[in-house]
Amino acid sequence: MKFHKRMEITKRGYRLLHTYTPGLIRAKTVSAVIEGLFPFVSIWFSAQIINELMGERRQGVFLGYILAITGIHFLFSMIKNVSDKVGDEKEADMWNQFRKIFTDKQLSMDYADLENQEIQKQKQKAEENLFMFGNGLGQLVWNSSDLARVVTGIIASVSLTVSLFKAKSGNKVMDSWLWIPAILAVMILLGYVYYLLEKKENHVFAKWTEGTVWFNRTFQFFGHELYDNTRRAKDVRIYGQEKMAEREFEKMEAHNEEDNAYLNKMSSYKGFTYLAKGTGSALCYLFVVTKAALGAFGTGSIVQYVGAFTELANHVGFLMLSYLENRIYTEHLEKLFEYLDLPNNKYQGKLPVEKNFFCNDGENDYEIEFRNVSFKYPGSDTYVLNHINTRLSIGKKQAFVGTNGAGKTTFVKLLCRLYDPTEGEILLNGIDIKKYDYEEYMSLFAFVFQDFKLFSFTLGQNIAANKNYDRNRVEECIKKVSFYDRYLAMEEGLDTYLYQDISEKGLEISGGEAQKIALARALYKGTPMIVLDEPTAALDPFAEARVYEDFSLMVEHKTAIYISHRLSSCRFCDEITVFDSGRIVQKGTHAELVKDKTGQYFALWNAQARYYQKA
């Protein structure tokens, strides 16, 4: 990657950090600058005190040096403590903010991309790099403070060594100005050696981390998730899955033995790095001591120059390492930005939804039409829906039925624009729904999908989908879905947490109870259209029939769309549409369709009728 591109990526990284973690880099930089200055304060004052001891030994001068170094250390310590406190607090929150970066992207992505395996692999790799080793943004934060400390150290080192080359020893060789480029060349050479050794160590580290991704994910599941997750506890015990976990642990032990080879190689490179540093320090000592022996300066100055030279050699090496780290983390940042820059291909319309669509004028003037709609999922050549033509009229109750895999759920996904049709169009009032403002269009619907999710929030927050809500309205919705008796038994009422992820007092609920809560959530939204996609799959047939009968009364004048492979909803519907293999094969009322003994509906009804004989 070219230097210019790396700088552009680095700048963008700083902008992203400023957006999500404002003040973090500033606090880290201030702390690093102070930390970089600390040793040089001690070096300079130590040199002056030693020179004074070897010279006139003036008590006033000693006292001045002691007061000065004490005051400077106190001031530096105060500044560093404040900046460290701010920086540590922001760094502690940094990982939450990094998670928010991915959350924000996921929430803004097209739903089709959320189900795209290649895109999700791209996200997973970016997350693993960032959260396991801090690659990318984490490295940028740490490298920024390191770089500030290095630059401060180099400036301070040079400032303290300038007088070394001005001091005259009377020896032409030792007083030659050629020592300046010579020592500079040695510093650069040593820095380059550090760079090469660190580069090799990082190369080995990268190979090692490739295996640790698998190791950590496997350990996270088999070491924690499999046993700690109480929702898996029954299956683990009933099916003896602990044996499978033991086999995976054996693989992890073998993997650990392979890791030792990588760790040993990294240690050897680290040893060579220390050897190079020692060589540099020895050369510095030799030059300074030789010049001092020739009478160029006193004993205290030896301490100053040796200390400054040693720090300079270290910081030049660290500067090279910072350059190397920039090359590494910009590659990770580039992959992160490639994911964050994935475009949303779904067309975003701007048309407002007509307000009288919400009115119940009794004339049913407004409708949604599927016009010759066909659809296949991205990456697939198989059509899930074929030439669908149907209308959803406002105020009617309609059922879409068929066997599993007939295309009913995909039909709902197209209705709410989670996907756009591959062919054909969906119209609202004769206008393609893609041209409407998406949020306004979605405000018409409340959905209960077959794979709905509740969250580890309170019962009231789950139903209202908000922290602030009308408690009376929530209770009314609970009554309508026949969950009121269970609700009354909850000690904390609407403030009862669901599940135990957040609260130890959280309530574990059954699948049927969860579906009733999801139904209450749909009612609370107060939309003119309610779509129920297999909402009663976890209920027994009698409870299912009661829910549908009650729900038919709840929706009143609203449009209700029932998607199901079970037919208890059909008797309450104005129209039934039968799906089979992605096509519409029948339409009509329950009475009409059940008369056609050769039709798909009759076969489904006849197979299920015995379950509803007591309903």
C-alpha positions in Angstrom: 0.0 0.0 0.0 1.4 3.4 -1.0 2.3 5.9 1.7 -0.3 8.5 0.5 -3.1 5.9 0.8 -1.9 4.9 4.2 -2.1 8.5 5.4 -5.6 8.9 4.0 -6.7 5.7 5.8 -5.0 6.9 9.0 -6.8 10.3 8.8 -10.1 8.5 8.3 -9.4 6.3 11.3 -8.9 9.4 13.4 -12.1 10.9 12.1 -14.0 7.7 13.1 -12.4 7.7 16.5 -13.4 11.3 17.0 -17.0 10.5 16.1 -17.3 7.5 18.5 -14.7 8.2 21.1 -14.2 12.0 21.2 -11.3 13.2 23.4 -9.6 9.8 23.6 -6.7 10.6 21.3 -6.2 14.0 22.9 -6.1 12.5 26.4 -3.7 9.7 25.3 -1.4 12.2 23.5 -1.1 14.6 26.5 -0.3 11.6 28.8 2.3 10.3 26.3 4.0 13.7 25.9 4.3 14.0 29.7 5.5 10.4 30.0 8.1 11.1 27.2 9.5 14.1 29.1 9.8 12.5 32.5 13.1 10.7 32.0 14.8 13.7 30.5 13.9 15.9 33.4 15.7 13.4 35.7 18.6 13.0 33.3 19.2 16.8 33.0 18.9 17.6 36.7 21.0 14.5 37.7 23.8 15.8 35.5 23.6 19.3 36.9 23.6 18.0 40.5 26.6 15.7 39.9 28.5 18.5 38.2 27.8 20.7 41.2 29.0 18.0 43.5 32.2 17.6 41.6 32.6 21.4 41.5 31.7 24.2 43.9 29.0 22.4 45.9 26.9 25.5 46.5 24.0 24.8 48.8 21.7 27.4 47.2 22.2 25.8 43.8 21.5 22.3 45.2 18.3 23.6 46.8 17.3 25.3 43.6 17.8 22.1 41.6 15.9 20.0 44.2 13.0 22.4 44.3 12.9 22.7 40.5 12.9 18.9 39.9 10.3 18.4 42.7 8.0 21.1 41.3 8.3 19.9 37.7 7.7 16.2 38.7 4.7 17.3 40.7 3.3 19.4 37.9 3.9 16.6 35.3 2.3 14.0 37.7 -0.8 16.1 38.2 -1.2 16.6 34.4 -0.6 13.0 33.7 -2.9 11.7 36.4 -5.8 13.8 35.0 -5.1 12.8 31.4 -4.7 9.2 32.4 -8.0 9.2 34.3 -9.8 10.7 31.3 -8.0 8.5 28.8 -8.6 5.3 30.8 -12.3 6.0 31.2 -12.6 6.6 27.5 -10.5 3.6 26.6 -12.6 1.4 28.8 -15.7 2.6 26.8 -13.7 2.3 23.6 -14.7 -1.3 23.0 -18.4 -0.6 23.5 -18.0 2.2 20.9 -16.2 -0.1 18.5 -19.2 -2.5 18.9 -21.5 0.4 18.2 -19.7 1.0 14.9 -20.7 -2.5 13.7 -24.2 -2.1 15.2 -24.8 1.1 13.4 -23.7 -0.4 10.1 -25.8 -3.5 10.6 -28.9 -1.4 11.4 -28.4 0.7 8.3 -27.7 -2.1 5.8 -30.2 -3.6 3.4 -31.8 -6.7 5.0 -30.7 -8.7 1.9 -27.1 -8.0 2.9 -27.7 -9.3 6.4 -28.5 -12.7 4.9 -25.6 -12.5 2.4 -23.1 -15.0 3.7 -20.1 -13.4 2.0 -20.9 -10.0 3.5 -21.4 -11.5 6.9 -18.0 -13.3 6.6 -16.5 -10.0 5.8 -18.0 -8.5 8.9 -17.0 -11.4 11.1 -13.3 -11.1 9.9 -13.3 -7.4 10.6 -14.8 -7.9 14.1 -12.4 -10.7 15.0 -9.4 -8.6 14.0 -10.6 -5.7 16.0 -11.9 -7.3 19.1 -9.4 -10.1 19.6 -6.2 -8.1 19.1 -7.2 -4.5 18.6 -6.1 -4.6 15.0 -7.0 -1.5 13.1 -8.7 1.1 15.4 -7.2 -0.2 18.6 -3.7 -0.2 17.2 -4.3 3.4 15.9 -5.2 4.5 19.4 -2.1 2.8 21.0 0.2 3.8 18.2 -0.8 7.4 18.4 0.2 7.7 22.1 3.4 5.7 21.3 4.2 8.1 18.4 3.6 11.1 20.6 6.0 9.7 23.2 8.6 8.8 20.6 8.6 12.3 18.9 8.8 13.9 22.3 11.7 11.7 23.2 13.6 12.4 20.0 13.2 16.1 20.4 14.3 16.0 24.0 17.2 13.7 23.3 18.6 15.9 20.5 18.2 18.9 22.8 20.3 17.3 25.5 23.0 16.0 23.1 23.7 19.2 21.1 26.2 20.4 23.7 28.1 17.1 23.4 29.3 18.0 19.9 30.0 21.5 20.8 32.3 20.5 23.8 35.9 20.6 22.8 38.4 17.9 24.0 41.4 19.1 22.1 41.5 16.0 20.0 40.8 16.7 16.3 39.3 13.2 15.7 36.9 13.4 18.7 36.0 17.0 18.0 35.2 16.4 14.3 31.7 17.4 13.1 31.7 14.1 11.1 30.7 12.3 14.3 27.2 13.9 13.9 26.3 12.1 10.6 28.2 9.0 11.8 26.2 8.7 15.0 23.0 9.6 13.1 23.8 6.8 10.6 24.3 4.3 13.5 21.0 5.4 15.1 19.2 4.9 11.8 20.9 1.5 11.2 20.0 0.3 14.7 16.5 1.6 14.1 16.3 -0.3 10.9 17.5 -3.5 12.6 14.8 -3.1 15.2 12.3 -2.6 12.3 13.4 -5.8 10.5 13.4 -7.9 13.7 10.0 -6.6 14.7 8.7 -7.2 11.2 9.7 -10.8 11.3 8.2 -11.1 14.8 4.9 -9.6 13.5 4.9 -12.0 10.6 5.2 -15.0 12.9 2.6 -13.3 15.2 0.2 -13.0 12.2 0.5 -16.7 11.5 -0.1 -17.5 15.1 -3.2 -15.4 15.3 -4.7 -17.2 12.3 -5.0 -20.3 14.5 -6.1 -18.4 17.6 -9.2 -17.2 15.8 -10.4 -20.8 15.5 -9.1 -21.6 19.0 -10.8 -18.7 20.7 -14.1 -19.2 18.9 -14.1 -23.0 19.7 -13.1 -22.4 23.3 -15.8 -19.7 23.7 -18.5 -22.1 22.6 -17.3 -25.4 24.1 -15.7 -23.9 27.2 -18.5 -21.4 28.0 -21.5 -21.3 25.8 -22.2 -25.0 25.8 -22.3 -25.3 29.5 -23.1 -21.8 30.8 -26.1 -21.2 28.5 -29.1 -22.7 30.5 -31.1 -22.9 27.3 -28.7 -25.5 26.0 -28.5 -27.4 29.3 -31.2 -29.9 28.6 -29.8 -30.9 25.2 -26.3 -31.2 26.6 -27.4 -33.7 29.3 -29.9 -35.6 27.3 -27.7 -36.2 24.2 -24.4 -36.5 26.0 -22.9 -33.6 24.1 -20.1 -33.3 26.7 -18.3 -36.1 24.9 -18.2 -33.9 21.7 -16.8 -31.1 23.8 -14.1 -33.3 25.2 -13.0 -34.2 21.6 -12.8 -30.5 20.7 -10.7 -29.8 23.9 -8.3 -32.5 22.7 -7.9 -30.7 19.4 -7.3 -27.5 21.3 -4.6 -29.1 23.3 -2.9 -30.3 20.1 -3.2 -26.8 18.8 -1.5 -25.4 21.9 1.6 -27.5 21.2 1.8 -26.1 17.7 1.5 -22.6 19.2 4.6 -23.2 21.3 6.8 -23.3 18.1 5.5 -19.9 17.1 6.0 -18.4 20.6 9.6 -19.7 20.7 10.4 -18.1 17.4 8.9 -14.8 18.5 11.0 -15.0 21.7 14.2 -15.5 19.6 13.5 -12.4 17.5 12.8 -10.5 20.7 16.2 -11.6 22.0 18.0 -10.3 18.9 16.2 -7.0 19.4 17.6 -6.7 22.9 21.1 -7.6 21.6 20.9 -4.8 19.0 19.8 -2.3 21.7 22.7 -3.3 23.9 25.1 -2.9 21.1 23.8 0.6 20.5 24.1 1.6 24.2 27.6 0.3 24.3 28.7 2.4 21.3 27.1 5.5 23.0 29.0 4.8 26.2 32.3 4.4 24.3 32.0 7.7 22.5 30.8 9.7 25.5 33.4 8.3 27.9 36.2 8.7 25.4 35.4 12.4 25.0 35.0 12.9 28.7 38.4 11.2 29.4 39.9 13.8 27.1 38.5 16.5 29.3 35.6 17.8 27.1 33.2 17.8 30.0 32.6 16.7 33.6 31.2 13.6 35.2 27.7 14.9 35.4 27.6 15.5 31.7 28.5 11.9 31.1 25.3 10.9 32.8 23.4 13.5 30.7 24.8 12.4 27.3 24.8 8.7 27.9 21.2 8.9 29.1 20.1 11.1 26.2 21.9 8.9 23.6 20.4 5.8 25.0 16.9 7.3 24.9 17.6 8.6 21.4 18.6 5.2 20.2 15.5 3.6 21.7 13.2 6.3 20.3 14.6 6.1 16.8 14.0 2.3 16.9 10.5 2.9 18.2 9.9 5.4 15.4 10.8 2.7 12.9 8.4 0.4 14.7 5.6 3.0 14.5 6.1 3.1 10.8 5.8 -0.7 10.6 2.8 -0.7 12.8 1.2 1.9 10.6 1.6 -0.4 7.6 0.0 -3.2 9.6 -3.0 -1.4 11.1 -3.8 0.5 7.9 -4.3 -2.8 6.2 -6.8 -3.8 8.9 -8.4 -0.4 8.7 -8.8 -0.7 5.0 -10.7 -4.0 5.4 -12.9 -2.4 8.1 -13.7 0.6 5.8 -14.4 -1.8 2.9 -17.1 -3.3 5.1 -18.4 0.1 6.4 -18.5 1.4 2.8 -20.7 -1.4 1.5 -23.4 0.5 -0.4 -27.2 0.1 0.2 -28.5 -0.9 -3.2 -32.2 -0.8 -2.2 -33.9 2.2 -3.9 -34.9 4.8 -1.4 -38.0 6.7 -2.4 -39.2 10.0 -1.1 -43.0 10.0 -1.7 -45.1 10.4 1.4 -47.8 7.8 2.1 -51.2 9.3 1.6 -52.7 10.2 4.9 -56.2 9.1 4.1 -54.8 5.6 3.7 -55.1 5.5 7.5 -58.8 6.3 7.5 -61.5 3.8 7.6 -64.0 5.3 5.2 -65.7 2.0 4.5 -65.0 2.3 0.7 -61.7 0.3 0.6 -60.3 2.7 -2.0 -56.7 1.8 -1.1 -54.9 -1.4 -1.8 -51.6 -3.2 -2.2 -51.1 -5.1 -5.3 -48.5 -7.8 -6.2 -48.3 -7.5 -10.0 -46.6 -10.5 -11.7 -44.0 -10.7 -8.9 -41.2 -13.3 -9.0 -38.3 -13.6 -6.6 -35.1 -15.6 -6.1 -32.7 -15.0 -3.3 -29.3 -13.4 -4.1 -26.8 -16.0 -5.2 -29.5 -18.5 -6.0 -30.9 -19.6 -9.4 -34.1 -21.0 -8.0 -37.2 -18.9 -7.9 -39.0 -19.0 -4.5 -42.0 -17.0 -5.9 -43.3 -17.3 -9.5 -45.6 -14.8 -11.1 -47.6 -13.8 -8.0 -50.7 -11.7 -8.7 -52.9 -10.7 -5.8 -54.4 -7.7 -4.0 -54.5 -6.8 -0.3 -57.6 -4.7 0.3 -57.8 -2.4 3.3 -60.2 -3.5 6.0 -60.2 -7.1 5.0 -58.9 -10.2 6.7 -56.9 -12.3 4.4 -55.1 -15.6 4.9 -52.2 -16.9 2.8 -51.8 -20.6 3.4 -49.7 -23.5 2.1 -47.2 -26.1 3.2 -43.8 -25.3 4.6 -41.6 -23.9 1.9 -44.4 -22.8 -0.3 -43.2 -19.2 -0.4 -45.5 -17.5 2.2 -42.7 -16.0 4.4 -40.9 -14.7 1.4 -44.1 -13.1 0.3 -44.1 -11.2 3.6 -40.5 -10.2 3.2 -41.3 -8.6 -0.1 -44.4 -6.9 1.4 -42.3 -5.1 4.0 -39.4 -4.4 1.5 -36.8 -6.6 3.3 -36.2 -7.6 -0.3 -37.3 -6.2 -3.6 -38.8 -8.4 -6.3 -36.5 -9.9 -8.9 -39.3 -9.4 -11.4 -42.6 -7.5 -11.4 -43.6 -4.9 -8.9 -45.6 -4.3 -5.7 -47.9 -1.3 -5.8 -49.6 0.8 -3.1 -52.4 2.8 -4.6 -51.0 2.1 -8.1 -47.5 3.4 -7.2 -44.5 1.2 -6.8 -43.8 0.9 -3.1 -40.1 1.5 -3.8 -41.0 5.2 -4.6 -42.5 5.8 -1.1 -40.4 6.9 1.9 -39.5 3.6 3.5 -40.2 4.7 7.1 -43.6 6.1 6.2 -44.4 3.0 4.2 -43.4 0.7 7.2 -45.5 2.8 9.6 -48.5 1.1 7.9 -47.6 -2.4 9.2 -47.1 -4.4 12.3 -45.5 -7.8 11.8 -45.2 -10.9 13.9 -42.8 -13.2 12.1 -42.5 -16.9 12.9 -38.9 -16.3 14.0 -39.7 -13.1 16.0 -37.4 -12.1 18.8 -38.0 -10.7 22.3 -35.2 -8.9 24.2 -33.9 -9.0 27.7 -35.7 -5.8 28.6 -38.8 -5.4 30.7 -42.2 -6.8 29.7 -43.5 -3.2 29.1 -40.5 -2.2 27.0 -40.8 -5.3 24.9 -44.4 -4.7 24.0 -44.0 -0.9 23.5 -40.6 -1.2 21.8 -39.6 1.9 23.8 -38.4 2.9 27.2 -41.2 5.4 27.6 -44.7 4.0 27.0 -48.4 4.2 27.9 -48.8 1.6 30.7 -52.6 1.5 30.3 -52.3 0.8 26.5 -49.8 -2.0 27.2 -52.1 -3.6 29.7 -55.0 -3.5 27.2 -52.9 -5.2 24.6 -51.9 -7.9 27.2 -55.6 -8.5 27.9 -56.4 -8.8 24.2 -53.9 -11.6 23.7 -55.0 -13.6 26.7 -51.8 -13.0 28.6 -53.4 -11.1 31.5 -53.5 -13.9 34.1 -49.9 -14.6 33.6 -49.1 -10.9 33.8 -50.9 -10.5 37.1 -48.7 -13.3 38.6 -45.6 -11.3 37.8 -44.4 -9.5 41.0 -43.0 -6.5 39.2 -45.7 -6.3 36.5 -44.6 -4.4 33.4 -41.2 -3.8 35.0 -40.5 -7.6 35.0 -37.4 -8.4 33.0 -37.6 -11.2 30.4 -34.8 -13.7 30.6 -31.8 -13.4 32.8 -29.2 -11.8 30.5 -29.5 -8.4 32.3 -31.4 -9.1 35.6 -31.0 -12.2 37.8 -34.7 -11.9 38.6 -35.5 -12.1 34.9 -38.4 -14.3 33.9 -37.9 -17.3 31.7 -41.0 -17.6 29.5 -42.3 -20.4 27.3 -42.5 -20.3 23.5 -46.3 -19.8 23.7 -46.0 -17.0 26.2 -43.4 -15.3 24.0 -45.7 -15.4 21.0 -48.5 -13.8 23.0 -46.1 -11.0 24.0 -45.1 -10.6 20.3 -48.8 -10.4 19.4 -49.3 -7.7 22.0 -46.4 -5.8 20.6 -48.0 -5.8 17.1 -51.3 -4.5 18.6 -49.5 -1.7 20.6 -47.9 -0.3 17.4 -51.4 0.7 16.3 -51.0 0.3 12.6 -53.7 -0.1 10.0 -52.3 -3.4 8.8 -51.2 -6.4 10.9 -49.3 -9.3 9.3 -49.0 -12.5 11.3 -46.5 -14.9 9.9 -47.0 -18.3 11.6 -47.6 -16.5 14.9 -49.0 -19.4 16.7 -46.6 -22.2 15.8 -45.7 -22.7 19.5 -49.3 -23.0 20.6 -51.4 -26.1 20.8 -54.3 -26.3 18.2 -57.0 -25.3 20.7 -55.0 -22.3 22.0 -54.2 -21.4 18.4 -57.9 -21.4 17.4 -58.8 -19.2 20.4 -56.0 -16.7 19.6 -57.2 -16.4 16.0 -60.8 -16.0 17.0 -59.9 -13.4 19.6 -57.5 -11.7 17.3 -60.1 -11.5 14.5 -62.2 -9.4 16.9 -59.2 -7.3 18.1 -58.2 -6.0 14.7 -61.7 -4.7 14.1 -61.6 -2.6 10.9 -57.9 -3.0 10.4 -56.4 -5.2 7.6 -55.2 -8.5 9.0 -53.0 -10.8 6.9 -52.5 -14.3 8.3 -49.6 -16.4 6.9 -49.8 -20.0 8.0 -49.5 -23.7 7.1 -52.2 -24.4 9.7 -55.7 -23.4 8.8 -57.4 -22.4 12.0 -57.3 -18.7 10.9 -59.1 -19.3 7.6 -62.7 -19.5 8.9 -62.4 -15.9 10.1 -61.0 -14.5 6.9 -62.8 -12.7 4.0 -60.4 -14.3 1.5 -57.9 -17.1 1.4 -55.0 -17.5 -1.0 -53.3 -20.9 -1.3 -49.6 -21.1 -2.1 -47.9 -24.2 -3.5 -44.3 -24.3 -4.7 -44.0 -20.6 -5.0 -47.2 -20.1 -7.0 -50.8 -19.1 -6.1 -52.9 -22.1 -6.9 -56.3 -21.2 -5.3 -58.3 -18.2 -4.1 -61.6 -17.9 -2.3 -63.4 -18.1 1.0 -63.2 -21.1 3.3 -66.6 -22.3 2.2 -65.8 -22.0 -1.4 -62.4 -23.7 -1.2 -63.4 -26.6 1.0 -66.0 -27.6 -1.6 -63.3 -28.2 -4.2 -62.2 -31.7 -3.2 -59.5 -31.8 -5.8 -57.8 -28.6 -4.6 -54.8 -28.1 -2.4 -56.9 -26.3 0.3 -59.2 -29.2 0.7 -56.3 -31.6 1.2 -54.7 -29.3 3.8 -58.0 -28.8 5.6 -58.9 -32.5 5.6 -55.5 -33.4 7.0 -55.8 -30.9 9.9 -59.5 -30.8 10.6 -59.4 -33.4 13.4 -57.1 -31.1 15.5 -59.9 -28.4 15.6 -63.0 -30.5 16.2 -63.3 -29.3 19.8 -62.4 -25.6 19.0 
